[in-house]
Amino acid sequence: MKYIRKGPRPLALRNWERSNARLPGVQYGSHGFPIADVQRALVTEQGSICAYTMIRIGIDSSHVEHLKPQALSRSEGRLEETFDYQNIVACYPSAPKPGEA
C-alpha cells in the first residue's frame, strides 16, 4: 500500500459539506456529492499512483475507495464517515460504467 500524506479537503467537498450539514441521510454519493472533484484531488494528492497496487492512474482509470467500508459506516450509523476525506483514496481500476459487468 502506498503511503499517502492526506492534504486538506478539496474546496468542492468543503462547500458540499457546508451546504448539506443539516440534511438527514447525507452521505457519499448523495445530495449532489462532488465525486469528480474529490477523485481529481485524490489522484493528484497520490501522485497519480493507486493507493493499493501502485499502478499509475488517472481520472479515467481509477475509482474512489473507502478504507473503512461504507456499509460498515452505515450499519454503525456513522454516515459522515462515508464522505470523510481521511477515509477515501483513489484506486485502480476505474469503476464499471452502467451496463458493464
Solvent accessible surface area in square Angstrom, and as a share of the most:
residue,aa,sasa,rsa
1,M,146,0.65
2,K,50,0.21
3,Y,169,0.64
4,I,27,0.14
5,R,187,0.68
6,K,45,0.19
7,G,27,0.26
8,P,115,0.72
9,R,93,0.34
10,P,22,0.14
11,L,108,0.54
12,A,30,0.23
13,L,0,0.00
14,R,78,0.29
15,N,62,0.32
16,W,17,0.06
17,E,36,0.16
18,R,164,0.60
19,S,89,0.57
20,N,14,0.07
21,A,80,0.62
22,R,232,0.85
23,L,82,0.41
24,P,118,0.74
25,G,40,0.38
26,V,17,0.10
27,Q,39,0.17
28,Y,34,0.13
29,G,46,0.44
30,S,27,0.17
31,H,90,0.40
32,G,70,0.68
33,F,15,0.06
34,P,21,0.13
35,I,72,0.36
36,A,56,0.43
37,D,59,0.30
38,V,0,0.00
39,Q,18,0.08
40,R,118,0.43
41,A,28,0.22
42,L,0,0.00
43,V,10,0.06
44,T,102,0.59
45,E,50,0.22
46,Q,2,0.01
47,G,46,0.44
48,S,31,0.20
49,I,34,0.17
50,C,0,0.00
51,A,0,0.00
52,Y,95,0.36
53,T,69,0.40
54,M,109,0.49
55,I,76,0.39
56,R,167,0.61
57,I,8,0.04
58,G,26,0.25
59,I,67,0.34
60,D,128,0.66
61,S,40,0.26
62,S,5,0.03
63,H,41,0.18
64,V,20,0.11
65,E,59,0.26
66,H,15,0.07
67,L,79,0.39
68,K,56,0.24
69,P,74,0.47
70,Q,46,0.21
71,A,70,0.54
72,L,81,0.40
73,S,0,0.00
74,R,105,0.38
75,S,91,0.59
76,E,88,0.40
77,G,60,0.58
78,R,111,0.41
79,L,49,0.24
80,E,84,0.38
81,E,27,0.12
82,T,0,0.00
83,F,30,0.12
84,D,58,0.30
85,Y,3,0.01
86,Q,102,0.45
87,N,16,0.08
88,I,0,0.00
89,V,3,0.02
90,A,0,0.00
91,C,3,0.02
92,Y,94,0.36
93,P,73,0.46
94,S,39,0.25
95,A,53,0.41
96,P,90,0.57
97,K,118,0.50
98,P,136,0.85
99,G,90,0.86
100,E,103,0.46
101,A,142,1.10
